[in-house]
Amino acid sequence: MNYVPIFEYFAKNYKFILLLCLIVGCSESSKNNPTNIEEITGYFIDDWTYSIDKDTRDVSEFRLWLPEHKESVRAILVLSHSNNSNGLGLVNSKEWQAFATKENLCILALHFKSIGSSVHYSDAFSGSGKELLFALDKLTQKHDVLYINDLPFLLAGYSAGGVFSYNFTQFQKDRVIAFANIR
């Protein structure tokens, strides 16, 4: 079988193919636009932790940490742990806090648990992405730092948390500036 004609076609028409890829890749998709966020409800566990009322997952909790100079925050560092593990304590890590302070970041740690449900939280399109945005909004309202809602995301996750980081990057591709998926 001779593949040379195919490669010659692509070589001659690469501009058209690139344009087509850009159009298709940048087109609006309902997956990329969080909808029905107003249907989410939840409650504060404490001043810095918000829990989503669930019927799709067992646990969906978010904890926010702000550096001393919160007005200089440039991005949101999202930290998630392995499958069904509680990552909320990651905001208390002196190493993560030092990094966040040095880089002018706030930290949003996640605790997802999907034991009895058919929808796994690592798929940000299944609702966990919207829940993160909703909880972030509630936490920033409570602490009068609403400007944080518009900041870009940096995500770091381990195992299923890394899969969530990858999927959230697809879910909010215009807002994620970097992610690390440690598997």
Buried (B, 14 or more C-beta within 10 A) or exposed (E): EEEEEEEEEEEEEEEEEEEEEEEEEEEEEEEBEBEEEEEBEBEEEEEBBBBBEBEBBEBBBBBBBBBEEBEEBEBBBBBBBBBBBBBBEBBEBEEBBEEBBEEBBBBBBBBBBBEEBEBBBBBBBBBBBBBBBBBBBBBBEEBEBEEBEEBEBBBBBBBBBBBBBBBBBBBBEEBBEEBEBEE
